[in-house]
Amino acid sequence: MKCLSVSTSGFYLLFHALVSRVDSFVVPSPSVHTTTTTTRSFIVSSSSLLSSTSSSDDDASSSSSGLADYLASKYPSFYSLLKKSDEISKLIEKKSSTELTLFAPTEEAFEKLGSKKLSQLNDPRNLETAEKIAQYHIIKDALVTSRQLKTEDWKVKRKPGEPAPLTIDGIQTMGGKVRVGRSKSGGILGGLLFAKEDGYIAVGSADAKILKTETAFTEEEGVIVHEVDKFISPDVLWRYADQLRIPGF
């Protein structure tokens, strides 16, 4: 995808002036997605991402923070994890029109890992494990909205008082399939008994809660970011930390 040297606002004014003189010209419906849509403001060149140099007011108004800058600002630890994979780095820099759904663990989620696991993530010997963990937090070529994750299937027969099942019970990430269900809290024995649903959607074997869905990007821009309070990757991956490779993955 090549970047235009003319600003989007300048191009629009010129285009509007030309169109206004042609009565028979038909403007396509904005709700129709085509392959020739204007480049979104969050798509920037890789050379401008995470730049520490200052720019003029004109440059600041015509450029965008970008998806990579957004993740680096809101979820710095998660962003650092994603950058360990060359494939993922290219995706989050939005060098293509690939649709992405991300499940971004909060900074608190990283802190809860403890110093040992954090050290393992940064250890070069565990690069393969770190890349695999990162892959489990991205869905490539698909947008999965919070509404889709929360939709219930009322056609399924169930017992009186039993809630309708969710229409989606799992998602396919770059790393593998991850379960989706309703979050529960309270109870005893770690929530195994008498836990009650708390209104959140849980993702992954550790039942990571989707705290919110970020609105900085929209479906039309090809990015959805769900903020989660835990990692959604399988806990079994940590067993292969400090080893040379992950068998069976």
Disulfide bonds with the S-S distance in Angstrom:
none
